[in-house]
Amino acid sequence: MAGREYLNRQAATLLKFAQTTTDPTVAAGLVEKAADLKEQAEEPRAAMRHERPMLTAEANPSGLRAAKGTIM
């Protein structure tokens, strides 16, 4: 997942593009995407951590297993 600063920079860039375009449909799409990126930037980092399981090296065929409390 991209970091908060990156997402905020991308949102700002989209808003600048939205201000320069003369097509209202394009401008609305850019503003909507910027809002989505801002929302992603505000999501707590803890929630993002649970998207992928943490793996630990323990005895099994692949040599990896999910840490306790994660879902594979």
C-alpha positions as CSV (number, residue, x, y, z in Angstrom):
1,M,0.0,0.0,0.0
2,A,1.2,3.4,-0.9
3,G,2.1,5.8,1.9
4,R,0.0,8.7,3.1
5,E,2.3,11.4,1.7
6,Y,2.4,9.7,-1.7
7,L,-1.4,9.5,-1.8
8,N,-1.8,13.1,-0.8
9,R,0.6,14.3,-3.5
10,Q,-1.2,12.2,-6.1
11,A,-4.5,13.7,-5.0
12,A,-3.1,17.2,-5.2
13,T,-1.8,16.6,-8.7
14,L,-5.2,15.3,-9.8
15,L,-6.9,18.4,-8.4
16,K,-4.5,20.7,-10.3
17,F,-5.3,18.8,-13.5
18,A,-9.0,19.2,-12.8
19,Q,-8.6,22.9,-12.5
20,T,-6.8,23.2,-15.9
21,T,-9.2,21.1,-18.0
22,T,-12.1,22.6,-19.8
23,D,-14.1,19.4,-20.0
24,P,-16.4,19.2,-17.0
25,T,-16.7,15.4,-17.2
26,V,-13.0,15.0,-17.0
27,A,-12.7,17.5,-14.2
28,A,-15.4,15.6,-12.2
29,G,-13.6,12.3,-12.7
30,L,-10.3,13.8,-11.6
31,V,-11.9,15.3,-8.5
32,E,-13.6,12.0,-7.6
33,K,-10.4,10.1,-7.9
34,A,-8.6,12.7,-5.8
35,A,-11.2,12.2,-3.1
36,D,-10.7,8.4,-3.3
37,L,-7.0,8.9,-2.8
38,K,-7.5,11.3,0.1
39,E,-9.8,8.7,1.7
40,Q,-7.1,6.0,1.3
41,A,-4.5,8.3,2.8
42,E,-6.7,8.7,5.9
43,E,-7.2,5.0,6.5
44,P,-5.5,3.8,9.6
45,R,-2.2,2.0,9.0
46,A,-3.3,-0.9,11.3
47,A,-6.2,-1.7,9.0
48,M,-3.8,-2.0,6.0
49,R,-1.5,-4.3,7.9
50,H,-4.2,-7.0,8.0
51,E,-4.6,-7.2,4.2
52,R,-1.6,-9.6,3.9
53,P,-0.6,-12.2,6.5
54,M,2.6,-12.0,8.3
55,L,4.7,-15.1,7.6
56,T,7.1,-16.8,10.0
57,A,9.6,-19.6,9.3
58,E,8.3,-22.8,10.9
59,A,8.3,-26.4,9.9
60,N,6.0,-27.0,7.0
61,P,6.4,-27.9,3.3
62,S,7.0,-24.3,2.2
63,G,9.0,-23.3,5.3
64,L,6.5,-20.5,6.0
65,R,3.3,-20.3,8.0
66,A,0.9,-17.5,8.9
67,A,1.6,-15.8,12.2
68,K,-1.1,-16.3,14.9
69,G,-4.1,-14.1,14.3
70,T,-3.7,-13.7,10.5
71,I,-5.7,-15.3,7.8
72,M,-4.0,-16.8,4.7
